[in-house]
Amino acid sequence: MPTILITGGHSGIGIECCKVLASKYKYNLILAGRSPERMENFAKELIKSYGIKVSVLAMDTSSLASVRSGASNCQKMIDKGEVDKLMAIICNAGVRLNGAPTYTVDGYEETLATNYLGHALLLELLVDSIADNGRIVFTASGTHDPDTADGKMMGIADEYDAVGLANTGKGGAKPVSRGKLYATSKLYMILYAYELDRHLRNAGSSILSIAFDPGATSGTGFLRNMPKPVQWLAGSAFMSWVLKKSGVTIGDIKFSGECLARVTADPEYANGSGKYFQTNDGELTERRSSKLSYDEERAIKLWKDTKTLIHIQPNEGSLKLR
Ligand SMILES: NC(=O)c1ccc[n+]([C@@H]2O[C@H](COP(=O)([O-])OP(=O)(O)OC[C@H]3O[C@@H](n4cnc5c(N)ncnc54)[C@H](OP(=O)(O)O)[C@@H]3O)[C@@H](O)[C@H]2O)c1
Protein backbone atom coordinates (compact mmCIF):
# COMPACT_ATOMS: atom_id res chain seq x y z
CA MET A 1 0.00 0.00 0.00
CA PRO A 2 1.33 3.48 -0.79
CA THR A 3 2.61 5.61 2.06
CA ILE A 4 2.14 9.21 3.18
CA LEU A 5 4.55 11.04 5.47
CA ILE A 6 3.00 13.71 7.69
CA THR A 7 4.69 16.02 10.19
CA GLY A 8 2.59 16.82 13.26
CA GLY A 9 0.17 14.00 12.43
CA HIS A 10 -0.36 12.98 16.08
CA SER A 11 -2.19 16.14 17.19
CA GLY A 12 -5.11 18.40 16.28
CA ILE A 13 -5.89 18.70 12.56
CA GLY A 14 -3.17 16.10 11.82
CA ILE A 15 -5.01 13.39 13.78
CA GLU A 16 -8.24 13.92 11.88
CA CYS A 17 -6.35 14.00 8.59
CA CYS A 18 -4.57 10.71 9.36
CA LYS A 19 -7.84 9.00 10.27
CA VAL A 20 -9.36 9.94 6.90
CA LEU A 21 -6.20 8.99 4.96
CA ALA A 22 -6.33 5.58 6.68
CA SER A 23 -10.08 4.92 6.56
CA LYS A 24 -11.22 6.47 3.28
CA TYR A 25 -8.05 6.41 1.14
CA LYS A 26 -6.36 3.32 2.69
CA TYR A 27 -2.86 4.80 2.86
CA ASN A 28 -0.08 3.59 5.11
CA LEU A 29 1.40 6.40 7.16
CA ILE A 30 4.69 7.70 8.51
CA LEU A 31 4.21 9.96 11.52
CA ALA A 32 7.15 12.36 11.78
CA GLY A 33 7.59 14.43 14.91
CA ARG A 34 9.37 15.22 18.14
CA SER A 35 7.01 13.49 20.62
CA PRO A 36 7.80 9.75 20.34
CA GLU A 37 5.37 8.55 23.00
CA ARG A 38 2.39 10.43 21.58
CA MET A 39 3.26 9.29 18.07
CA GLU A 40 3.63 5.63 19.15
CA ASN A 41 0.26 5.73 20.94
CA PHE A 42 -1.50 7.25 17.94
CA ALA A 43 0.24 4.80 15.59
CA LYS A 44 -1.12 1.88 17.68
CA GLU A 45 -4.62 3.38 17.53
CA LEU A 46 -4.45 3.77 13.72
CA ILE A 47 -3.15 0.22 13.23
CA LYS A 48 -5.86 -1.23 15.48
CA SER A 49 -8.72 0.80 14.00
CA TYR A 50 -7.85 0.70 10.30
CA GLY A 51 -5.42 -2.21 9.79
CA ILE A 52 -2.88 0.01 8.02
CA LYS A 53 0.90 0.06 8.51
CA VAL A 54 2.16 3.04 10.51
CA SER A 55 5.82 3.96 11.08
CA VAL A 56 7.10 6.54 13.52
CA LEU A 57 9.98 8.84 12.56
CA ALA A 58 11.84 11.05 15.03
CA MET A 59 12.01 14.54 13.56
CA ASP A 60 12.11 17.94 15.22
CA THR A 61 11.36 20.36 12.38
CA SER A 62 13.05 23.21 14.27
CA SER A 63 16.44 21.46 14.05
CA LEU A 64 18.25 21.02 10.73
CA ALA A 65 20.28 18.08 12.13
CA SER A 66 17.09 16.34 13.29
CA VAL A 67 15.40 16.84 9.89
CA ARG A 68 18.52 15.48 8.13
CA SER A 69 18.57 12.44 10.40
CA GLY A 70 14.79 11.87 10.02
CA ALA A 71 14.96 12.16 6.23
CA SER A 72 17.90 9.77 6.12
CA ASN A 73 16.02 7.22 8.28
CA CYS A 74 12.99 7.55 6.04
CA GLN A 75 15.14 6.93 2.97
CA LYS A 76 16.59 3.82 4.65
CA MET A 77 13.08 2.48 5.33
CA ILE A 78 12.18 3.00 1.66
CA ASP A 79 15.45 1.43 0.42
CA LYS A 80 14.96 -1.64 2.63
CA GLY A 81 11.39 -2.02 1.33
CA GLU A 82 9.94 -1.46 4.81
CA VAL A 83 7.72 1.28 3.37
CA ASP A 84 6.65 1.97 -0.20
CA LYS A 85 7.76 5.04 -2.12
CA LEU A 86 5.95 8.08 -0.79
CA MET A 87 2.64 9.12 -2.35
CA ALA A 88 2.73 12.39 -0.43
CA ILE A 89 4.51 14.50 2.13
CA ILE A 90 2.30 16.72 4.28
CA CYS A 91 4.14 19.64 5.89
CA ASN A 92 1.72 20.13 8.74
CA ALA A 93 3.72 20.66 11.95
CA GLY A 94 3.47 24.23 13.17
CA VAL A 95 3.67 26.49 16.19
CA ARG A 96 2.23 29.86 17.14
CA LEU A 97 4.63 31.05 19.85
CA ASN A 98 4.25 33.93 22.25
CA GLY A 99 6.56 36.45 23.92
CA ALA A 100 10.16 37.35 23.14
CA PRO A 101 11.94 35.44 20.36
CA THR A 102 13.52 32.09 21.16
CA TYR A 103 16.20 30.57 18.96
CA THR A 104 16.76 27.01 17.77
CA VAL A 105 19.95 24.97 17.98
CA ASP A 106 20.81 26.44 14.57
CA GLY A 107 20.36 29.96 15.94
CA TYR A 108 17.15 30.75 14.05
CA GLU A 109 13.94 32.24 15.39
CA GLU A 110 11.86 29.23 16.42
CA THR A 111 8.57 29.93 14.57
CA LEU A 112 10.25 30.38 11.23
CA ALA A 113 12.52 27.36 11.78
CA THR A 114 9.71 25.02 12.88
CA ASN A 115 6.99 26.02 10.44
CA TYR A 116 9.02 26.79 7.35
CA LEU A 117 12.77 26.05 7.27
CA GLY A 118 12.57 22.46 8.59
CA HIS A 119 9.93 21.59 6.00
CA ALA A 120 11.91 23.19 3.17
CA LEU A 121 14.91 21.02 4.12
CA LEU A 122 12.76 17.90 4.43
CA LEU A 123 11.47 18.43 0.89
CA GLU A 124 14.94 19.07 -0.54
CA LEU A 125 16.04 15.74 0.93
CA LEU A 126 13.03 13.59 0.10
CA VAL A 127 11.40 14.97 -3.03
CA ASP A 128 13.05 12.29 -5.18
CA SER A 129 11.43 9.63 -3.00
CA ILE A 130 7.95 10.81 -3.92
CA ALA A 131 6.20 8.62 -6.47
CA ASP A 132 4.99 9.89 -9.85
CA ASN A 133 1.79 11.92 -9.47
CA GLY A 134 2.51 12.18 -5.75
CA ARG A 135 1.74 15.33 -3.80
CA ILE A 136 3.42 17.78 -1.47
CA VAL A 137 0.92 19.60 0.73
CA PHE A 138 1.66 22.59 2.95
CA THR A 139 -0.63 23.39 5.87
CA ALA A 140 -0.53 27.15 5.51
CA SER A 141 -2.90 29.68 7.09
CA GLY A 142 -5.24 32.48 6.07
CA THR A 143 -3.27 34.66 8.50
CA HIS A 144 -0.62 35.03 5.77
CA ASP A 145 -2.92 37.45 3.92
CA PRO A 146 -2.82 41.02 5.32
CA ASP A 147 -5.91 41.96 3.28
CA THR A 148 -8.13 39.56 5.24
CA ALA A 149 -9.57 39.56 8.75
CA ASP A 150 -7.34 36.54 9.51
CA GLY A 151 -4.20 38.46 8.56
CA LYS A 152 -5.20 41.59 10.46
CA MET A 153 -5.90 39.53 13.58
CA MET A 154 -2.50 37.79 13.62
CA GLY A 155 0.01 40.49 12.55
CA ILE A 156 0.86 41.63 9.05
CA ALA A 157 3.07 39.29 7.00
CA ASP A 158 5.31 41.45 4.86
CA GLU A 159 8.96 40.65 5.55
CA TYR A 160 11.08 40.35 2.43
CA ASP A 161 14.32 39.18 3.98
CA ALA A 162 14.18 35.60 5.33
CA VAL A 163 17.77 35.73 6.59
CA GLY A 164 17.03 38.90 8.57
CA LEU A 165 13.81 37.42 9.91
CA ALA A 166 15.51 34.22 11.05
CA ASN A 167 17.84 36.41 13.12
CA THR A 168 15.23 38.88 14.35
CA GLY A 169 15.89 40.48 17.73
CA LYS A 170 19.58 39.62 17.82
CA GLY A 171 22.23 42.16 18.85
CA GLY A 172 19.73 44.30 20.73
CA ALA A 173 17.56 45.01 17.65
CA LYS A 174 13.79 45.26 18.15
CA PRO A 175 12.34 41.83 17.33
CA VAL A 176 9.48 41.20 14.93
CA SER A 177 6.37 40.19 16.91
CA ARG A 178 5.49 36.51 17.23
CA GLY A 179 2.13 37.03 15.51
CA LYS A 180 3.84 38.60 12.52
CA LEU A 181 6.46 35.84 12.54
CA TYR A 182 3.73 33.21 12.44
CA ALA A 183 1.88 34.92 9.58
CA THR A 184 5.13 35.41 7.66
CA SER A 185 6.17 31.77 8.15
CA LYS A 186 2.89 30.81 6.48
CA LEU A 187 3.38 33.35 3.67
CA TYR A 188 6.80 31.78 3.11
CA MET A 189 5.22 28.32 2.91
CA ILE A 190 2.86 29.51 0.17
CA LEU A 191 5.55 31.40 -1.78
CA TYR A 192 7.67 28.24 -1.54
CA ALA A 193 4.76 25.97 -2.58
CA TYR A 194 4.21 28.04 -5.74
CA GLU A 195 7.93 28.28 -6.55
CA LEU A 196 8.25 24.52 -6.01
CA ASP A 197 5.35 24.01 -8.41
CA ARG A 198 7.18 26.09 -11.06
CA HIS A 199 10.40 24.09 -10.54
CA LEU A 200 8.55 20.78 -10.75
CA ARG A 201 6.72 21.82 -13.93
CA ASN A 202 9.98 23.04 -15.53
CA ALA A 203 11.59 19.70 -14.68
CA GLY A 204 8.70 17.81 -16.31
CA SER A 205 7.75 16.25 -12.96
CA SER A 206 4.26 14.90 -12.29
CA ILE A 207 4.48 15.74 -8.56
CA LEU A 208 2.00 18.30 -7.23
CA SER A 209 2.70 21.14 -4.78
CA ILE A 210 -0.43 22.33 -2.98
CA ALA A 211 -1.11 24.97 -0.30
CA PHE A 212 -3.96 24.50 2.19
CA ASP A 213 -5.55 26.67 4.89
CA PRO A 214 -7.56 24.76 7.51
CA GLY A 215 -9.22 27.94 8.84
CA ALA A 216 -9.27 29.14 12.48
CA THR A 217 -9.80 25.82 14.24
CA SER A 218 -10.38 25.35 17.96
CA GLY A 219 -9.79 22.11 19.89
CA THR A 220 -6.21 21.62 18.65
CA GLY A 221 -2.95 22.32 20.49
CA PHE A 222 -2.37 25.42 18.35
CA LEU A 223 -2.79 28.01 21.10
CA ARG A 224 -1.01 26.01 23.81
CA ASN A 225 1.71 28.67 24.14
CA MET A 226 -0.80 31.49 24.62
CA PRO A 227 -2.02 32.67 28.06
CA LYS A 228 -4.72 30.40 29.57
CA PRO A 229 -7.55 33.00 29.31
CA VAL A 230 -6.82 33.40 25.58
CA GLN A 231 -6.94 29.62 25.13
CA TRP A 232 -10.23 29.41 27.02
CA LEU A 233 -11.82 32.29 25.10
CA ALA A 234 -10.63 30.94 21.73
CA GLY A 235 -12.42 27.64 22.38
CA SER A 236 -15.74 29.26 23.35
CA ALA A 237 -18.86 29.36 21.18
CA PHE A 238 -18.99 33.12 21.76
CA MET A 239 -15.54 33.61 20.20
CA SER A 240 -16.47 31.39 17.29
CA TRP A 241 -19.50 33.64 16.69
CA VAL A 242 -17.36 36.81 16.98
CA LEU A 243 -14.73 35.47 14.57
CA LYS A 244 -17.38 34.48 12.04
CA LYS A 245 -19.03 37.91 12.29
CA SER A 246 -15.62 39.56 11.80
CA GLY A 247 -15.06 37.65 8.57
CA VAL A 248 -12.38 35.29 9.89
CA THR A 249 -12.06 31.96 8.07
CA ILE A 250 -13.65 29.28 10.22
CA GLY A 251 -12.36 25.73 10.44
CA ASP A 252 -13.56 22.71 12.36
CA ILE A 253 -11.12 20.14 13.66
CA LYS A 254 -12.78 17.13 11.99
CA PHE A 255 -13.70 18.87 8.76
CA SER A 256 -10.36 20.71 8.40
CA GLY A 257 -8.53 17.41 8.95
CA GLU A 258 -10.75 15.71 6.38
CA CYS A 259 -10.08 18.53 3.89
CA LEU A 260 -6.32 18.23 4.41
CA ALA A 261 -6.67 14.51 3.61
CA ARG A 262 -8.78 15.30 0.52
CA VAL A 263 -6.31 17.76 -1.04
CA THR A 264 -3.56 15.21 -0.30
CA ALA A 265 -5.24 12.09 -1.66
CA ASP A 266 -8.44 12.72 -3.57
CA PRO A 267 -8.41 12.50 -7.40
CA GLU A 268 -10.59 15.65 -7.37
CA TYR A 269 -7.43 17.68 -6.55
CA ALA A 270 -5.17 16.05 -9.15
CA ASN A 271 -4.94 19.43 -10.93
CA GLY A 272 -4.32 21.31 -7.69
CA SER A 273 -0.62 22.03 -8.09
CA GLY A 274 0.35 25.67 -7.55
CA LYS A 275 -3.06 26.35 -6.02
CA TYR A 276 -4.39 27.39 -2.62
CA PHE A 277 -7.34 25.63 -1.01
CA GLN A 278 -9.21 26.83 2.04
CA THR A 279 -11.67 25.36 4.51
CA ASN A 280 -14.28 27.91 5.57
CA ASP A 281 -17.47 27.26 7.47
CA GLY A 282 -18.02 23.72 6.21
CA GLU A 283 -16.79 24.21 2.64
CA LEU A 284 -13.51 23.44 0.90
CA THR A 285 -12.79 25.81 -1.99
CA GLU A 286 -9.93 26.96 -4.15
CA ARG A 287 -9.25 30.67 -3.69
CA ARG A 288 -6.63 33.32 -4.29
CA SER A 289 -3.95 33.65 -1.64
CA SER A 290 -2.46 37.05 -0.76
CA LYS A 291 -1.13 39.44 -3.43
CA LEU A 292 2.43 39.01 -2.09
CA SER A 293 2.25 35.24 -2.40
CA TYR A 294 2.14 35.53 -6.22
CA ASP A 295 5.25 37.74 -6.39
CA GLU A 296 7.67 35.54 -8.35
CA GLU A 297 10.66 37.79 -7.75
CA ARG A 298 10.08 37.50 -4.01
CA ALA A 299 9.65 33.73 -4.34
CA ILE A 300 12.97 33.35 -6.16
CA LYS A 301 14.77 35.39 -3.50
CA LEU A 302 13.13 33.31 -0.77
CA TRP A 303 14.09 30.09 -2.57
CA LYS A 304 17.76 31.18 -2.65
CA ASP A 305 17.77 32.53 0.93
CA THR A 306 16.17 29.29 2.10
CA LYS A 307 18.95 27.19 0.58
CA THR A 308 21.46 29.38 2.44
CA LEU A 309 19.59 29.11 5.74
CA ILE A 310 19.21 25.33 5.59
CA HIS A 311 22.90 24.98 4.63
CA ILE A 312 22.16 22.83 1.62
CA GLN A 313 25.27 20.84 0.68
CA PRO A 314 26.48 20.10 -2.87
CA ASN A 315 25.59 16.41 -2.41
CA GLU A 316 22.12 17.25 -1.08
CA GLY A 317 19.01 18.56 -2.72
CA SER A 318 17.12 17.19 -5.60
CA LEU A 319 18.13 17.31 -9.23
CA LYS A 320 14.52 18.10 -10.00
CA LEU A 321 14.75 21.29 -7.96
CA ARG A 322 18.01 22.78 -9.21
N1 LIG B 1 -5.68 25.62 14.63
C1 LIG B 1 -5.77 26.67 13.83
O1 LIG B 1 -6.56 27.61 14.06
C2 LIG B 1 -4.91 26.74 12.58
C3 LIG B 1 -5.26 27.68 11.58
C4 LIG B 1 -4.49 27.75 10.43
C5 LIG B 1 -3.40 26.91 10.28
N2 LIG B 1 -3.08 26.03 11.28
C6 LIG B 1 -1.91 25.17 11.07
O2 LIG B 1 -2.33 23.82 11.13
C7 LIG B 1 -1.21 22.99 11.48
C8 LIG B 1 -1.65 22.02 12.57
O3 LIG B 1 -1.96 22.76 13.73
P1 LIG B 1 -3.04 22.34 14.81
O4 LIG B 1 -4.01 23.44 14.90
O5 LIG B 1 -3.52 20.95 14.55
O6 LIG B 1 -2.17 22.42 16.14
P2 LIG B 1 -1.50 21.29 17.06
O7 LIG B 1 -2.54 20.38 17.58
O8 LIG B 1 -0.66 22.05 18.03
O9 LIG B 1 -0.56 20.50 16.05
C9 LIG B 1 0.70 20.98 15.70
C10 LIG B 1 1.62 19.80 15.44
O10 LIG B 1 2.91 20.32 15.11
C11 LIG B 1 3.88 19.58 15.83
N3 LIG B 1 5.11 20.34 16.06
C12 LIG B 1 5.24 21.55 16.65
N4 LIG B 1 6.53 21.88 16.73
C13 LIG B 1 7.24 20.86 16.17
C14 LIG B 1 8.62 20.60 15.96
N5 LIG B 1 9.57 21.47 16.33
N6 LIG B 1 8.98 19.45 15.36
C15 LIG B 1 8.05 18.54 14.97
N7 LIG B 1 6.72 18.74 15.15
C16 LIG B 1 6.33 19.87 15.75
C17 LIG B 1 3.21 19.29 17.17
O11 LIG B 1 3.91 18.25 17.81
P3 LIG B 1 4.17 18.24 19.41
O12 LIG B 1 2.99 17.51 19.97
O13 LIG B 1 5.44 17.52 19.57
O14 LIG B 1 4.24 19.68 19.87
C18 LIG B 1 1.81 18.91 16.68
O15 LIG B 1 1.79 17.57 16.30
C19 LIG B 1 -0.11 23.95 11.92
O16 LIG B 1 0.82 24.10 10.86
C20 LIG B 1 -0.84 25.27 12.14
O17 LIG B 1 0.00 26.38 11.93
C21 LIG B 1 -3.82 25.92 12.41
The ligand as an SDF file (V2000), in Angstrom:
LIG
                    3D

 48 52  0  0  0  0  0  0  0  0999 V2000
   -5.6790   25.6150   14.6250 N   0  0  0  0  0  0  0  0  0  0  0  0
   -5.7660   26.6690   13.8330 C   0  0  0  0  0  0  0  0  0  0  0  0
   -6.5570   27.6090   14.0640 O   0  0  0  0  0  0  0  0  0  0  0  0
   -4.9110   26.7430   12.5830 C   0  0  0  0  0  0  0  0  0  0  0  0
   -5.2640   27.6770   11.5830 C   0  0  0  0  0  0  0  0  0  0  0  0
   -4.4940   27.7520   10.4330 C   0  0  0  0  0  0  0  0  0  0  0  0
   -3.3990   26.9120   10.2780 C   0  0  0  0  0  0  0  0  0  0  0  0
   -3.0760   26.0300   11.2820 N   0  0  0  0  0  0  0  0  0  0  0  0
   -1.9130   25.1700   11.0720 C   0  0  0  0  0  0  0  0  0  0  0  0
   -2.3260   23.8240   11.1280 O   0  0  0  0  0  0  0  0  0  0  0  0
   -1.2120   22.9930   11.4830 C   0  0  0  0  0  0  0  0  0  0  0  0
   -1.6550   22.0210   12.5690 C   0  0  0  0  0  0  0  0  0  0  0  0
   -1.9560   22.7590   13.7330 O   0  0  0  0  0  0  0  0  0  0  0  0
   -3.0410   22.3370   14.8070 P   0  0  0  0  0  0  0  0  0  0  0  0
   -4.0110   23.4440   14.9000 O   0  0  0  0  0  0  0  0  0  0  0  0
   -3.5160   20.9480   14.5490 O   0  0  0  0  0  0  0  0  0  0  0  0
   -2.1700   22.4220   16.1440 O   0  0  0  0  0  0  0  0  0  0  0  0
   -1.5020   21.2880   17.0630 P   0  0  0  0  0  0  0  0  0  0  0  0
   -2.5360   20.3770   17.5830 O   0  0  0  0  0  0  0  0  0  0  0  0
   -0.6650   22.0460   18.0340 O   0  0  0  0  0  0  0  0  0  0  0  0
   -0.5630   20.4980   16.0460 O   0  0  0  0  0  0  0  0  0  0  0  0
    0.7040   20.9820   15.7010 C   0  0  0  0  0  0  0  0  0  0  0  0
    1.6250   19.7980   15.4420 C   0  0  0  0  0  0  0  0  0  0  0  0
    2.9120   20.3200   15.1060 O   0  0  0  0  0  0  0  0  0  0  0  0
    3.8820   19.5800   15.8320 C   0  0  0  0  0  0  0  0  0  0  0  0
    5.1050   20.3420   16.0580 N   0  0  0  0  0  0  0  0  0  0  0  0
    5.2370   21.5500   16.6530 C   0  0  0  0  0  0  0  0  0  0  0  0
    6.5350   21.8780   16.7270 N   0  0  0  0  0  0  0  0  0  0  0  0
    7.2380   20.8580   16.1700 C   0  0  0  0  0  0  0  0  0  0  0  0
    8.6200   20.5990   15.9580 C   0  0  0  0  0  0  0  0  0  0  0  0
    9.5750   21.4680   16.3330 N   0  0  0  0  0  0  0  0  0  0  0  0
    8.9780   19.4490   15.3550 N   0  0  0  0  0  0  0  0  0  0  0  0
    8.0480   18.5450   14.9710 C   0  0  0  0  0  0  0  0  0  0  0  0
    6.7200   18.7370   15.1540 N   0  0  0  0  0  0  0  0  0  0  0  0
    6.3260   19.8710   15.7490 C   0  0  0  0  0  0  0  0  0  0  0  0
    3.2100   19.2900   17.1700 C   0  0  0  0  0  0  0  0  0  0  0  0
    3.9090   18.2520   17.8130 O   0  0  0  0  0  0  0  0  0  0  0  0
    4.1670   18.2400   19.4070 P   0  0  0  0  0  0  0  0  0  0  0  0
    2.9940   17.5090   19.9750 O   0  0  0  0  0  0  0  0  0  0  0  0
    5.4400   17.5180   19.5660 O   0  0  0  0  0  0  0  0  0  0  0  0
    4.2380   19.6770   19.8720 O   0  0  0  0  0  0  0  0  0  0  0  0
    1.8140   18.9100   16.6790 C   0  0  0  0  0  0  0  0  0  0  0  0
    1.7940   17.5660   16.2990 O   0  0  0  0  0  0  0  0  0  0  0  0
   -0.1050   23.9530   11.9180 C   0  0  0  0  0  0  0  0  0  0  0  0
    0.8150   24.1000   10.8600 O   0  0  0  0  0  0  0  0  0  0  0  0
   -0.8370   25.2680   12.1430 C   0  0  0  0  0  0  0  0  0  0  0  0
    0.0020   26.3820   11.9280 O   0  0  0  0  0  0  0  0  0  0  0  0
   -3.8180   25.9240   12.4140 C   0  0  0  0  0  0  0  0  0  0  0  0
  1  2  1  0
  2  3  2  0
  2  4  1  0
  4  5  1  0
  4 48  2  0
  5  6  2  0
  6  7  1  0
  7  8  2  0
  8  9  1  0
  8 48  1  0
  9 10  1  0
  9 46  1  0
 10 11  1  0
 11 12  1  0
 11 44  1  0
 12 13  1  0
 13 14  1  0
 14 15  2  0
 14 16  1  0
 14 17  1  0
 17 18  1  0
 18 19  2  0
 18 20  1  0
 18 21  1  0
 21 22  1  0
 22 23  1  0
 23 24  1  0
 23 42  1  0
 24 25  1  0
 25 26  1  0
 25 36  1  0
 26 27  1  0
 26 35  1  0
 27 28  2  0
 28 29  1  0
 29 30  1  0
 29 35  2  0
 30 31  1  0
 30 32  2  0
 32 33  1  0
 33 34  2  0
 34 35  1  0
 36 37  1  0
 36 42  1  0
 37 38  1  0
 38 39  2  0
 38 40  1  0
 38 41  1  0
 42 43  1  0
 44 45  1  0
 44 46  1  0
 46 47  1  0
M  CHG  2   8   1  16  -1
M  END
$$$$
